[in-house]
Amino acid sequence: MAPEALSPRPEPLPARRFSPHPFPVFAIAPRPRYRRPHVTESDYELVQVASGAWSVRARIEGETFHPVIGPQAEAEALYVRQMQIAARAAAAKREFVVWDVGLGAAANVLTVLRSLTEVPARVRIESFDHTAAPLKFALTHASELGYVVGFEEPIRNLLAHGETRFQHGACEISWRFHEADFPTWLASPETTSVPGPDAILFDAFSPARNPAMWTLGIFRGLRRRVPQDAGGTLATYSRSTLLRVTLLLAGFHVGAGEATGEKEETTFAAADPSLVTRPLDATWLGRAFRSTSAEPLHDPVYRQCPLSEESRKALESHPQFHPVPA
Ligand SMILES: C[S@@+](CC[C@H](N)C(=O)[O-])C[C@H]1O[C@@H](n2cnc3c(N)ncnc32)[C@H](O)[C@@H]1O
């Protein structure tokens, strides 16, 4: 039984990517307006994580991009292997589309690209971030970070032009960078000019630090771009009840995701239930009902609270918990 089921205490905040926050988590803050961050390369630093690998740390948020096992190992476990990107890209009879939400220092996307070296496919990467500063930082520290080496020229082109095309081994890559506030972009008509995702690498800072990226509205917006029969999948490092409820209420089917070394479980979601190999079940649902931190964020303000009556009802009637007999 999970500790959550035994303990009346609030579910702990997702442990990764942030150090203890300086404000009380139950505080009701005024709804913040989006402000484009004024960050530069000096707001990032290299840190050596437990595995010995180098990762990037954002000084302002106090979060390490890929703690414990490091950037490449985490991206391989969470996205490359779990989402079977190489096999799916090879099998696609069209351009395979990856949405890289939270480009940051590009560890996720470059690890995915490296896995495609011998794959004869056409792959389109749509990367999103509201700042290019961590990518510039990564370019300056290519040799320490390792995963950047060999991709310096495409990164320079991406930074200079917002898009680039290149041949990577057998794979033809088109890579675009949307330097924008992702929630604003996703709600804008511009989103329909971008092909819907086959794979979403969802890597924002933690909900406590970056609540605007974890609202129900964000995941509903993503779900709208993943048609039921198109095979799109989403993976993310968090396994929190709050995140999983949010994905379910957004219309995804949701399952336990692969371990990353840092966490024994992550989260995997798809519109098509047959793609979710370890779906959350009635036991998980029971825990969610008892959880003190399960209600999705409806606004970009972090708070923890149990499910509302409306969310409970919506979860109970989710098709994931009512499988239609074959
Ligand atoms: C954990 S880091 C991503 C690490 C990255 N995936 C990598 O592999 O290096 C989270 C990223 O989300 C970006 N971000 C945070 N809020 C955002 C927003 N509102 N719109 C777009 N990007 C945002 C941050 O600038 C940061 O680069």
The ligand as a Gaussian input file, in Angstrom:
#p B3LYP/6-31G(d) Opt

LIG

0 1
 C       13.094000      21.387000     -16.318000
 S       13.435000      22.609000     -17.489000
 C       13.484000      21.726000     -19.017000
 C       14.733000      20.899000     -19.225000
 C       14.848000      20.438000     -20.661000
 N       13.742000      19.627000     -21.090000
 C       16.132000      19.749000     -20.937000
 O       16.098000      18.599000     -21.410000
 O       17.192000      20.340000     -20.699000
 C       11.882000      23.434000     -17.656000
 C       11.839000      24.442000     -18.766000
 O       10.499000      24.956000     -18.864000
 C       10.580000      26.303000     -19.259000
 N        9.327000      27.015000     -18.918000
 C        8.878000      27.322000     -17.682000
 N        7.724000      28.017000     -17.757000
 C        7.440000      28.143000     -19.077000
 C        6.377000      28.771000     -19.787000
 N        5.401000      29.410000     -19.150000
 N        6.373000      28.709000     -21.135000
 C        7.377000      28.053000     -21.789000
 N        8.427000      27.454000     -21.157000
 C        8.444000      27.493000     -19.827000
 C       11.769000      26.835000     -18.492000
 O       12.291000      28.012000     -19.091000
 C       12.732000      25.660000     -18.527000
 O       13.688000      25.777000     -19.540000

